[in-house]
Amino acid sequence: MVDATVGYGGHSLRLGSRLGPEGTIVGLDVDPQCIETARSRLEGLNCRVILVRENFDHIQKVLGQLAIEKVDIILADLGFCSGQIEDPNRGLSFQQPMPLDMRLDDRLEKTAADLINKTDEKTLADILYQYGEERASRRIARFIAEQRRQRPIQTTTELALLVCRALRQPDRRPGRKIHPATRTFQALRIAVNDELGCLERLLKAAPDLLRLGGRIAVISFHSLEDRIVKHDFKRNQAAGIYEIVTPKPITAAADENKANPRSRSARLRIAQRKTD
Ligand SMILES: C[S@@+](CC[C@H](N)C(=O)[O-])C[C@H]1O[C@@H](n2cnc3c(N)ncnc32)[C@H](O)[C@@H]1O
């Protein structure tokens, strides 16, 4: 199986314990720290474990280099691990001031600060609208452009405050579930990491890599990703390539939502490579 987003190895550990000595897990992640954590967590498995620091949009190349032609399972649990969100160097949270980085893969050239400070106002507004579904995208982009004329925007809290000012909303309001800057941060993250492009390329590669009867499972955390997965599975089903296993996405049960609030937005969709 390919765990396309091995992270801290939680899924691989569960699935790997059921593969047995004949099985192989190829785990991918762009974050070297995740690869290291997964390596020690998966040490005790009795199947073969191969961990590669690589973007999952290169899945075909990685499997080719390993001389693996077909796999039974491709699993992708998209986005970030909780540890990455809390990492003060990563700039994903606006709870405390962090440099505006947002790269999952530190080999990428452009950080969120580069985007914020160097992208022209119209393109910035388009990014916020397309990837954040932010209706006030033009107003936020205008505020950003005005602010950076005085000095570059450098921290997550600076940006979050600026978004609040643009939206004429307070930074902190008791009982509020979603911070006004959430959509802006989502948009920047998606743009910095080309998250939707990578997902599309993974989905495009999958049918050729799955053995007949093999399955692809994708867990997404926002509607833009989920829509891409849903349409890809539908298109492939119409073409006779996939059979959709989950007509409706699987979501977390109430007790899991309570224990792990991030699971609230998770949507799992599964498709099976058709056998005839
Ligand atoms: C939600 S976490 C996965 C957690 C994992 N399932 C576990 O059980 O620990 C997502 C992981 O995918 C990685 N990731 C995100 N996009 C990626 C991509 N395009 N290619 C490879 N890894 C990616 C992130 O670095 C992160 O570690």
The ligand as an SDF file (V2000), in Angstrom:
LIG
                    3D

 27 29  0  0  0  0  0  0  0  0999 V2000
   -3.1200   14.9920    8.2260 C   0  0  0  0  0  0  0  0  0  0  0  0
   -1.4210   14.6290    8.1820 S   0  0  0  0  0  0  0  0  0  0  0  0
   -1.3750   12.8780    8.0340 C   0  0  0  0  0  0  0  0  0  0  0  0
   -1.3880   12.1710    9.3460 C   0  0  0  0  0  0  0  0  0  0  0  0
   -1.1860   10.6850    9.2070 C   0  0  0  0  0  0  0  0  0  0  0  0
   -2.2840   10.0480    8.5140 N   0  0  0  0  0  0  0  0  0  0  0  0
   -0.9740   10.0160   10.5670 C   0  0  0  0  0  0  0  0  0  0  0  0
   -1.7020    9.0410   10.8470 O   0  0  0  0  0  0  0  0  0  0  0  0
   -0.1130   10.4440   11.3200 O   0  0  0  0  0  0  0  0  0  0  0  0
   -0.9710   15.0850    6.5630 C   0  0  0  0  0  0  0  0  0  0  0  0
    0.4970   14.8510    6.2280 C   0  0  0  0  0  0  0  0  0  0  0  0
    0.6280   14.9110    4.8250 O   0  0  0  0  0  0  0  0  0  0  0  0
    1.7840   15.6120    4.4740 C   0  0  0  0  0  0  0  0  0  0  0  0
    1.5050   16.1680    3.1430 N   0  0  0  0  0  0  0  0  0  0  0  0
    0.6140   17.1160    2.8090 C   0  0  0  0  0  0  0  0  0  0  0  0
    0.6090   17.3240    1.4900 N   0  0  0  0  0  0  0  0  0  0  0  0
    1.5190   16.4640    0.9620 C   0  0  0  0  0  0  0  0  0  0  0  0
    1.9600   16.1810   -0.3560 C   0  0  0  0  0  0  0  0  0  0  0  0
    1.4830   16.8480   -1.4110 N   0  0  0  0  0  0  0  0  0  0  0  0
    2.8730   15.2030   -0.5360 N   0  0  0  0  0  0  0  0  0  0  0  0
    3.3530   14.5020    0.5340 C   0  0  0  0  0  0  0  0  0  0  0  0
    2.9940   14.7430    1.8080 N   0  0  0  0  0  0  0  0  0  0  0  0
    2.0830   15.7090    2.0240 C   0  0  0  0  0  0  0  0  0  0  0  0
    1.9780   16.6270    5.5820 C   0  0  0  0  0  0  0  0  0  0  0  0
    3.3380   16.9750    5.7090 O   0  0  0  0  0  0  0  0  0  0  0  0
    1.4490   15.8720    6.7940 C   0  0  0  0  0  0  0  0  0  0  0  0
    2.4730   15.2180    7.4630 O   0  0  0  0  0  0  0  0  0  0  0  0
  1  2  1  0
  2  3  1  0
  2 10  1  0
  3  4  1  0
  4  5  1  0
  5  6  1  0
  5  7  1  0
  7  8  2  0
  7  9  1  0
 10 11  1  0
 11 12  1  0
 11 26  1  0
 12 13  1  0
 13 14  1  0
 13 24  1  0
 14 15  1  0
 14 23  1  0
 15 16  2  0
 16 17  1  0
 17 18  1  0
 17 23  2  0
 18 19  1  0
 18 20  2  0
 20 21  1  0
 21 22  2  0
 22 23  1  0
 24 25  1  0
 24 26  1  0
 26 27  1  0
M  CHG  2   2   1   9  -1
M  END
$$$$
